[in-house]
């Protein structure tokens, strides 16, 4: 194939977009990636990556590069946010390798993004264009025609490509061309995030595991990132929403945070009080997917949060985008099929698994934030069944 036919447009230069560029290029594509920002970067803090995700990343040749930045926790512990009692423990570390063939790791979002970007740049896998906004899109007989505006200069460029991938996140514009678009769903929950150098914590408060503290209408997740040098913290509770949900990155103070949390165990409270500055994000999602038509139409496919934004209660948002990218590449390589058939195959491969993860994430959030007698029942079940409740074989062994 020549360069024109063996190409695709990818809109969005975050983790999902870079993963799609990398995976598809390794299958012979020549992607052009368009990013609105003036530089490639990733916002947020840490993420957990189960063996389903690390297995995929390692298959792309990223194991060595990732090992410089990731941390391998030995367990995931669930504790009561008030009493401090351990409710359940899921062994990770060597068990993850033995059971699922890949590690369970934690990593800072910016570090994962950096590894993906450097792989794409160093291997010459894709053409990257910054400050590029897609103003209009039209499907033509042999592909996609888009008008791309340089955000800084205002200059318009017409670009044609056989196929397009929307990896432009929660507020995706590409989504408008696949299905009737509606705003994301507001959950009423706010994520308070912070990253703290581990050395600033007293020895007794430093940790080497993933710690999930569950309370009444709140929970907190703490784990090391950057090789264990930093502690990533996210606390989720009902909170005040900004006037504009798109303007989602805001400062938050400790007074606001602790007012939302109520009574806390001293250990958890001491860790949270050590944070000098917090950021808060409103949590939005969409209902679980109900069909493949929500992930692809014609020559346009959606990936990651553009298709299936999910609540962070299963730690799989980035993971599903990475799985999407791997499936997209497999379908791209089916060169005997027309492009619209390849994208339909991709949507059929992915929609049900993404829907299941979306639904499980919603369910987990309800469990984490239970109140009253329901909370007592949850705690009892955790104590009795622990690891069997916390392990997710259908997820970690997939896709």
ZIKA-V20186 format. One line per field, one symbol per residue. phi: phi as a letter, one per 20 degrees, with the letter a starting at -180 (. if undefined). psi: psi as a letter, one per 30 degrees, with the letter a starting at -180 (. if undefined). burial: I if it has 24 or more other ideal C-beta (glycine too) atoms within 12 Angstrom, else O. Layout:
phi: ???
psi: ???
burial: ???
This chain:
phi: .efffebbecdodeffffffffffffdofcfdddcffebebceocececfffefgffffendgfffffdecdfebdddcffdenffeacdfdlfffffedmbeecdbfgfffffffffffffelebedcelddfebbbedfcrddcdddfffenfdcecdbfbbcecdmgdgefggedbfecfgeeendcdecbccgffeeggfefbcceddddcembbcccafclmnecdecccdbgbfeffdffeedcfcdfgfffffemfcfgffffffffefbddccfecbcgggcaffedabledddbmffdbgcfeeclcfffffffgfffgfgfgffffeffffffffgfffdfffffffgfffffffffgdfclgfffffffffffdkfffefcgfefeee
psi: kleeehllkkjkhaeeeeeeeeeeefgflikjkkkelflklklabllkjlfeeeeeeefgggeeeeffflkjlfljkklkfeffkkelkjkbbeeeeeefgllklklkeeeeeeeeeeeeeeghflkkjlhjkjelkkklfgbkkkjkkjeeffkkkkkklflkkjhgaehkeeeffeljklllkkfglkkkklkkkeffkleffllglkkjkkajgllkkklklhggflkkkkkklklkklejffifjlkkleeeefeffaklkeeeeeeeffkfkllkkkklallkkflffffkkbgkklkbffeikllhgghgeeeeeeeeeeeeeeeefiffkleeeeeeeeeeefeeeeeeeeeeeeeeeeeegllbeeeeeeeeeeeefcefefkiefeffa.
burial: OOOOOOIIIIIIIIIIIIIIIIIIIIIOIIIIIIIIIOOIOIOIIIIIIIIIIIIIIIIIOIOOIIOOIIIIIIIIIIIIIIOOOIIIIIIIIOIIOOOIOIIIIIIIIIIIIIIIIIIIOOOOIIIIIOOIIIOOIOIOOOIIIIOIOOOOOOOOOOIIIIIIIIIIIIIIIIIOIIIOOOOIOIIOIIIIIIIIOIOOIOOOIIIIIIIIIIIIIIIIIIIIIIOIOIIIIIIIIIIOOOOOOOOIOIOIOOOOIIOIIOOIIOIIIOIIIIIOOIIIIIIIIIOIIOOIOIIIIIIIIIIIIIIIIIIIIIIIIIIIIIIIIIIIIIIIOOOOOOIIOIIIIIIIIIIIIIIIIIIIIIOIIOIIIIOOOOIOOIIOOIOOOOOOOIIIOOIIOII
